[in-house]
């Protein structure tokens, strides 16, 4: 016990009372990274984290996406403190609900009406229910990851087997497959739900435009899962960035800079079904601290060049990844959209690529970079942070190359 870090001691406590030792699957301690990756974080400020053992990291996980401005961003936290003095939750609605809905309506091209929830899973499921109410049909055609709801997680224990009959899956970017499945099941389909960007090196809007064309042709509602892309790619999310407008969209993560809030929004003809045909309601949707945080976050985005900065820093990082691979004679390059870039290793042997990724991440944690499968940039990342990161990445990748033997 005396040789264990505080992170490891906490994990030993946690695993006895909490499955995984944490609350979120993507935050589960990677035991293979023991001694390099921290299992528990004490605090964060700007683009930096400090673990419970006092080690400092430049962070590229951004709380899995929500921390768009940076940790403990003063203006957002001050808005929350002011609202806290008034109250967190009331017996009727708060007027700030209206202010946030109007902001989203103004910023997001397809957001004719807006409602709030708490998580990305909530917001996605709300969109699906509205589509089913609108069409009177049950089947879902799904592309990408949408969280833990039964209608998506049809392959795991605990989900009724019959659910798999109601969900058909698409592979992002496969045009022929989309045409085949949508045409085959059009008469049964309530909606097509897709991520607008699949976190890979397919950066064009062509597939989204194809889905929009097919769904309009077959009169099927199109839903964008903008849980990751919303307010991260642009003020108006992926629909602004790509110029493709869905019928409904789900937002979470970056909407409130880490405070727990999500939203679903879309055309009035769908949203107004809540007045007539279906029901979606939860007590905490109007919780005011998160709404105050979201108002402050979105106002900052309107006032300052948040997304321009994120793209510039992401471009510097992405181009740096390519240069490092070239310098080290590694078969790889900087890939992905600038706010979510990564090193794409392109050896013919997938095992080599996987091993390089594994050892790169391990070495980055050791060197004070809180790595992620996609390097998420916040408004708090500055050029000096990117420079340090690239220096550490070259050291880490050189070591990874030595270990893998390429």
C-alpha atoms as one frame of an Amber mdcrd trajectory, in Angstrom:
protein
   0.000   0.000   0.000   2.849   2.412   0.818   4.182   2.197  -2.758   0.811
   2.982  -4.330  -0.072   6.392  -5.725  -3.111   8.241  -4.391  -4.885   7.430
  -7.686  -4.293   3.724  -7.149  -5.396   3.852  -3.509  -8.599   5.631  -4.519
  -9.245   3.065  -7.225  -8.889   0.235  -4.709 -11.519   1.963  -2.543 -13.816
   2.802  -5.426 -13.930  -0.608  -7.082 -15.393  -2.082  -3.886 -18.459   0.177
  -3.977 -18.735   1.400  -7.595 -18.668  -0.731 -10.751 -15.715   0.399 -12.919
 -14.528   2.620 -10.048 -16.144   5.599 -11.776 -19.430   6.730 -13.306 -18.623
   6.961 -17.011 -17.402   4.172 -19.278 -14.910   6.408 -21.112 -13.410   7.480
 -17.757 -12.676   3.954 -16.564  -9.064   3.598 -15.415  -6.943   1.876 -18.050
  -5.025  -0.522 -15.861  -2.435  -1.122 -18.594  -1.496   2.564 -18.194  -1.020
   2.241 -14.430   1.718   4.569 -13.231   1.351   6.855 -16.241  -2.343   7.699
 -16.614  -3.999   9.234 -13.557  -7.165   7.504 -12.406  -8.600  10.524 -10.550
  -8.356  14.269 -11.181  -8.256  16.794  -8.334  -8.834  20.029 -10.265  -8.641
  21.814 -13.591  -8.034  25.342 -14.838  -7.933  26.500 -18.443  -6.518  23.654
 -20.539  -4.699  22.013 -17.629  -5.503  19.282 -15.130  -3.894  18.251 -11.839
  -4.313  14.687 -10.613  -4.690  13.653  -6.973  -0.922  13.062  -6.774  -0.236
  16.676  -7.835   0.997  15.994 -11.388   0.069  18.575 -14.026  -1.194  17.762
 -17.540  -2.134  19.653 -20.682  -5.575  18.230 -21.355  -6.929  17.017 -24.719
  -9.962  15.152 -23.431 -11.966  18.235 -22.398 -14.158  16.160 -20.047 -15.070
  13.995 -23.101 -16.064  17.132 -25.000 -18.047  19.496 -22.747 -15.194  21.811
 -21.705 -15.209  23.964 -24.837 -13.933  27.171 -23.184 -11.664  25.648 -20.549
 -11.896  24.447 -16.956 -13.198  26.918 -14.356 -13.816  29.558 -17.014 -14.355
  32.674 -14.929 -17.279  34.260 -16.782 -19.266  31.029 -16.881 -18.639  30.172
 -13.245 -19.542  33.703 -12.166 -22.889  33.410 -13.989 -23.539  30.189 -12.095
 -22.665  31.777  -8.745 -25.053  34.677  -9.387 -27.855  32.279 -10.292 -27.121
  30.139  -7.235 -27.978  33.119  -5.046 -31.460  33.128  -6.621 -32.062  29.380
  -6.558 -31.335  26.158  -8.391 -34.790  24.734  -9.097 -38.223  26.270  -8.631
 -41.829  25.134  -8.471 -42.479  26.703 -11.883 -40.315  27.585 -14.863 -37.515
  30.143 -14.688 -37.444  33.003 -17.208 -33.842  32.156 -18.117 -35.184  29.051
 -19.883 -36.659  31.406 -22.471 -33.418  33.338 -22.863 -31.420  30.174 -23.584
 -34.029  28.811 -25.997 -33.955  32.116 -27.892 -30.149  32.023 -28.052 -30.124
  28.504 -29.507 -32.911  29.415 -31.934 -30.786  32.341 -33.107 -27.518  30.401
 -33.388 -28.528  26.987 -34.773 -29.965  27.042 -38.325 -32.569  24.279 -37.848
 -33.645  25.128 -34.293 -37.124  26.535 -34.797 -38.092  25.335 -31.305 -35.980
  24.086 -28.390 -36.402  21.941 -25.266 -33.882  21.066 -22.552 -32.837  17.791
 -20.951 -29.757  16.646 -19.048 -27.680  14.225 -21.135 -26.899  13.471 -24.754
 -28.728  10.146 -24.448 -31.818  12.021 -23.233 -31.764  14.434 -26.145 -31.240
  11.728 -28.766 -34.081   9.637 -27.362 -36.361  12.670 -27.342 -35.701  13.238
 -31.038 -36.444   9.589 -31.797 -39.720   9.717 -29.865 -40.829  12.841 -31.700
 -40.018  11.218 -35.045 -42.018   8.127 -34.107 -44.936  10.287 -32.996 -44.761
  12.255 -36.251 -44.607   9.265 -38.599 -46.560   6.670 -36.638 -43.762   4.218
 -37.442 -41.354   2.321 -35.210 -38.127   1.427 -37.022 -34.926   3.429 -36.558
 -32.058   3.578 -39.034 -28.958   4.509 -37.069 -25.474   5.652 -38.043 -22.766
   6.230 -35.420 -22.724   6.076 -31.635 -25.720   7.484 -29.748 -25.272   6.406
 -26.126 -26.781   3.711 -23.922 -30.585   3.718 -24.698 -32.261   0.409 -25.574
 -33.088   1.567 -29.096 -29.362   1.900 -29.804 -27.706  -0.721 -27.567 -29.620
  -3.648 -29.054 -26.627  -5.997 -28.853 -26.070  -6.065 -25.073 -27.596  -8.004
 -22.176 -30.433  -6.227 -20.438 -32.032  -5.000 -23.668 -35.096  -6.933 -24.919
 -34.176  -9.078 -27.920 -37.096  -7.763 -29.955 -35.487  -4.301 -29.990 -33.015
  -5.497 -32.617 -35.936  -5.913 -35.028 -36.567  -2.181 -34.830 -33.051  -0.871
 -35.468 -31.000  -1.063 -38.666 -27.402   0.138 -38.720 -25.538   2.193 -41.331
 -21.788   2.571 -41.748 -20.880   6.250 -42.052 -19.829   7.125 -45.587 -21.260
   4.011 -47.275 -23.527   5.524 -49.924 -24.747   2.267 -51.491 -25.617   0.747
 -48.122 -27.614   3.848 -47.161 -29.602   3.684 -50.401 -30.249  -0.043 -49.991
 -31.389   0.018 -46.356 -33.392   3.245 -46.505 -35.246   2.180 -49.655 -35.893
  -1.320 -48.281 -37.344  -0.190 -44.947 -38.778   3.213 -45.865 -42.380   2.213
 -45.237 -41.502   1.112 -41.668 -38.961   3.772 -40.732 -39.652   6.500 -38.195
 -36.286   8.243 -38.624 -32.709   8.156 -39.746 -30.402   9.300 -36.939 -26.748
   9.985 -37.683 -23.678  11.614 -36.257 -22.749  14.453 -38.645 -19.049  13.621
 -38.304 -17.744  10.148 -37.470 -14.432  11.302 -35.904 -12.364   9.941 -38.789
 -10.669  11.384 -41.872 -13.865  11.673 -43.919 -14.225  15.448 -43.720 -16.692
  16.252 -46.516 -20.427  16.885 -46.296 -21.184  14.482 -49.139 -22.589  11.670
 -47.007 -24.792  14.036 -45.000 -26.121  15.558 -48.214 -26.799  12.049 -49.502
 -28.767  11.147 -46.359 -30.688  14.413 -46.569 -31.606  13.676 -50.196 -32.697
  10.099 -49.426 -34.741  11.045 -46.357 -36.519  13.798 -48.257 -37.213  11.415
 -51.145 -38.727   8.794 -48.827 -40.305  11.352 -46.465 -38.368  10.130 -43.420
 -37.312  12.550 -40.647 -33.535  13.095 -40.441 -31.994  13.521 -36.980 -28.489
  14.794 -36.284 -26.814  13.557 -33.110 -24.828  16.730 -32.404 -23.844  15.701
 -28.893 -20.155  16.072 -29.837 -20.313  18.413 -32.842 -22.850  20.885 -31.468
 -21.235  24.226 -30.559 -17.801  22.647 -31.172 -17.505  22.802 -34.977 -19.282
  26.155 -35.201 -21.707  28.356 -33.280 -24.498  26.564 -35.114 -22.916  23.133
 -34.868 -22.412  20.681 -37.702 -25.515  21.844 -39.528 -23.960  25.287 -39.892
 -20.475  23.897 -40.603 -21.635  21.454 -43.280 -24.650  23.397 -44.564 -27.049
  20.460 -44.142 -30.184  21.015 -42.044 -31.859  18.051 -40.306 -35.451  17.902
 -39.103 -34.386  17.391 -35.486 -31.078  17.554 -33.631 -29.699  16.627 -30.214
 -27.131  18.787 -28.396 -25.143  18.311 -25.176 -21.489  18.472 -24.081 -20.171
  21.889 -25.261 -23.488  23.686 -24.720 -22.685  24.662 -21.101 -18.897  24.248
 -20.732 -19.195  21.207 -18.485 -22.401  21.910 -16.587 -24.999  19.149 -17.094
 -27.406  20.215 -19.825 -28.624  18.922 -23.169 -31.158  20.145 -25.693 -33.224
  18.831 -28.542 -34.356  21.189 -31.259 -35.862  21.225 -34.703 -38.749  22.116
 -36.927 -41.979  23.297 -35.311 -44.065  20.579 -36.936 -42.087  17.997 -34.928
 -41.508  19.899 -31.712 -45.160  20.948 -31.357 -46.179  17.297 -31.151 -45.343
  17.689 -27.455 -48.541  19.770 -27.251 -50.747  17.165 -28.917 -49.443  13.639
 -29.521 -46.680  12.600 -27.120 -45.035  13.372 -23.793 -41.451  14.057 -22.762
 -40.851  15.533 -19.316 -38.348  15.458 -16.466 -38.008  17.502 -13.268 -34.425
  18.660 -13.727 -34.649  19.899 -17.329 -35.162  23.441 -16.031 -32.323  23.368
 -13.474 -31.098  26.934 -13.516 -27.367  26.669 -12.796 -26.699  24.725 -15.993
 -28.966  27.013 -17.980 -27.104  30.053 -16.649 -23.818  28.377 -17.616 -25.129
  27.694 -21.113 -26.289  31.282 -21.591 -22.863  32.560 -20.570 -21.085  30.009
 -22.779 -23.116  30.788 -25.880 -22.814  34.544 -25.356 -19.034  34.176 -25.230
 -19.190  32.223 -28.488 -21.199  35.003 -30.095 -18.899  37.740 -28.811 -15.459
  36.175 -29.263 -13.754  34.168 -32.011 -13.972  30.917 -30.055 -14.258  28.588
 -33.032 -11.683  30.416 -35.139  -9.209  30.018 -32.278 -10.031  26.342 -31.776
  -9.560  25.638 -35.484  -6.251  27.549 -35.568  -4.860  25.681 -32.575  -6.181
  22.407 -33.989  -4.570  23.100 -37.352  -1.219  23.759 -35.653  -1.502  20.507
 -33.732  -2.640  18.475 -36.742   0.131  19.810 -38.998   2.601  19.180 -36.182
   1.515  15.548 -36.004   2.250  15.168 -39.726   5.669  16.801 -39.391   6.617
  14.577 -36.443   5.708  11.422 -38.356   7.793  12.619 -41.280  10.776  13.476
 -39.048  10.671  10.085 -37.350  10.021   8.230 -40.619   6.796   6.817 -39.287
   3.972   5.897 -41.648   1.285   8.228 -40.369  -0.078  11.762 -40.535  -2.270
  14.284 -38.742  -5.891  13.456 -39.568  -9.443  14.518 -38.770 -11.184  17.837
 -38.343  -8.970  20.411 -36.639 -10.928  20.554 -33.352 -10.755  16.738 -33.121
  -7.484  15.680 -34.764  -5.332  12.586 -34.243  -2.375  10.701 -35.686  -3.537
   8.191 -38.260  -0.987   5.391 -38.525  -1.161   3.700 -41.938   1.031   0.602
 -41.752  -0.369  -2.371 -43.663  -0.443  -4.367 -40.436  -3.324  -3.169 -38.167
  -1.552  -4.661 -35.163   1.381  -2.283 -35.671  -1.010   0.681 -35.869  -2.779
  -0.397 -32.676   0.480  -0.923 -30.809   1.805   2.483 -31.870  -1.406   4.117
 -30.648  -1.240   2.256 -27.344   2.384   3.110 -26.588   2.024   6.689 -27.837
  -0.818   7.314 -25.380   1.119   5.665 -22.556   4.196   7.806 -23.171   2.140
  10.991 -23.491   0.552  10.429 -20.070   4.010   9.858 -18.613   5.170  13.161
 -20.130   2.306  15.302 -18.817  -0.036  15.269 -21.808  -3.540  14.036 -21.018
  -4.036  12.284 -24.330  -7.266  11.229 -25.998  -8.161   9.160 -29.050  -9.116
  12.505 -30.624  -7.270  15.613 -29.453 -10.022  17.971 -28.318  -9.084  21.643
 -28.310 -10.585  24.225 -25.968 -10.612  28.004 -26.193  -8.038  28.008 -23.373
  -5.379  26.167 -25.400  -2.734  28.647 -26.542   0.158  28.347 -28.995   2.632
  27.657 -26.185   0.474  24.723 -25.056   0.448  23.303 -28.570   4.231  23.785
 -28.861   4.823  21.903 -25.606   2.417  19.192 -26.705   4.203  18.688 -30.018
   7.587  18.517 -28.267   6.247  15.877 -25.892   4.530  14.037 -28.748   7.804
  13.718 -30.667   9.508  12.277 -27.584   6.589   9.922 -26.958   6.288   8.745
 -30.551  10.021   8.159 -30.835   9.800   5.900 -27.785   6.686   4.173 -29.136
   8.506   3.484 -32.395  11.400   1.908 -30.492   9.054  -0.316 -28.464   7.060
  -1.491 -31.474  10.159  -1.892 -33.626   9.162  -0.094 -36.823
